[in-house]
Amino acid sequence: MDKERFRQHAHELVDWIADYLESVEDYPVRSQIQPGEVEDRLPAFPPQDGEAFSAIFEEFKSVVMPGITHWQHPKFFAYFPGNSSPPSVLAEMLTAALGTNAMLWQTSPAATEMEIRMVDWLRQACGLDEGFSGSIQTTASEASLSALLMAREKCSDYRINASGFQGEPVLRIYVSAEAHSSIEKDAKIAGYGADNVVKVPANDDFAMDADALESLIAEDEARGYKPACVIATLGATGTGGIDPLRRIGEICRAKDIFLHVDAAWAGSALILPEWQWMSDGSELADSFVFNPHKWLLTNFDCSIHYVRNKQALIRTFSILPEYLKGATTAEVTDFRDWGVPLGRRFRALKLWFVLRSYGIKGLQDILRRHIELGKKAHDALAADPEFEITSPLKLSLFTFRHTPYGMADLDAHNERLIRALNDSGEAYFTQTRVHGKYVIRWQVGQVDCEPHHIDEALNLIKLTAARINA
Ligand SMILES: *Cc1c(COP(=O)(O)O)cnc(C)c1O
């Protein structure tokens, strides 16, 4: 594609994108296709000859678009939000055009220096202390892996990095029973083994029971195991549970155990002063992750990983072959030493665009609106005797189920309900289990969600529930 054609097609695409964002509500929220439909429409063999852009773009519309789930639809209430925003999209265009790699300072000084500044802007906005320095990682899963690797090396004085696990005691990790599954995956990758992830019971409010944590650590020590890492969750994925960070931090401090905080979703709400109580005790944490790519209007991928001791992080990851030495290696930050990948996208640019376009105040207004709308949805279902709130509102997330009089199998009934809701294309919800019950999660977080979207979703839920019960 020559540069003149590129200019023409880029203009066409920008128009298409603006139209899409304006009309996203016309699409079914969750893709309505069956497994294999897109694959069947893609040729089994790669083309030998180049094709015209117009042909590719036509098939994008006819083949790809039906297989898209519209995360930017205001009635996307599933999982957690995966926000985008116009300034973030614009920045991503520039990032793609520059096609730069932010692995070393000298491979694009602006990318590194802006990353240093943006993670510090966010640190201040979230009310976290100056002792944290950070980087942008791909995902919370990856940042938590870095934390587990740091904890492993802290325990073994970097022996495991050098010569593996032989001769080391069994290392243990502690998380709330409500914690995200990524921790277990990371524990497998980091060599701890999934069996060494100890699930600490959660209390009635879905938060880690700190007394139970203390006893489990003591039991493990008595068995000769080495407690390596505690992971506190702020905003658990199923129910939004918020672990008592200060209590957990004090336990870790007393035993010199590495403390990582997983605030992947709820961390964005720390820009709201009225929610900063959640991170009380964060000065006791060694590592902290949250995802602006969830709730802070910044396109995936953008996960912020803060660490208290950056030398320990760098020592965990650093490798310096001759071909990666830069002229300035000793004086500058080379972010390749801050995590697993070598190559890194220029992700700070979209944060810069977002933070400057909205300002902290603008972002605060949007998150407060989402929390209000979550409350509106919660209160409406709480007031209806046919529905049960199965976990309380945390920020903008709660869970519920339909409990019509005389229904024997509520799990199967609510499974039918959520399937019917999502098949309608009108709104999209996902499920979880609370105390063994099958329940529906409702989180509000899409940027353009307004009160009428909540009213429409409530109507849909009530009508659909009545219909499948009839
Ligand atoms: C979403 C989520 C994760 C995983 O985030 P990724 O960035 O997709 O890896 C981890 N922990 C919690 C609490 C989450 O909500």
The ligand as an ORCA input file, in Angstrom:
! r2SCAN-3c Opt
* xyz 0 1
  C      -9.331     -8.456     35.789
  C      -8.579     -8.906     36.977
  C      -7.346     -9.535     36.851
  C      -6.750     -9.925     35.520
  O      -6.457     -8.806     34.772
  P      -5.614     -8.946     33.423
  O      -5.080     -7.555     33.237
  O      -6.583     -9.336     32.365
  O      -4.560     -9.954     33.638
  C      -6.639     -9.848     37.995
  N      -7.140     -9.577     39.214
  C      -8.339     -8.979     39.376
  C      -8.845     -8.692     40.752
  C      -9.097     -8.628     38.262
  O     -10.283     -8.042     38.415
*
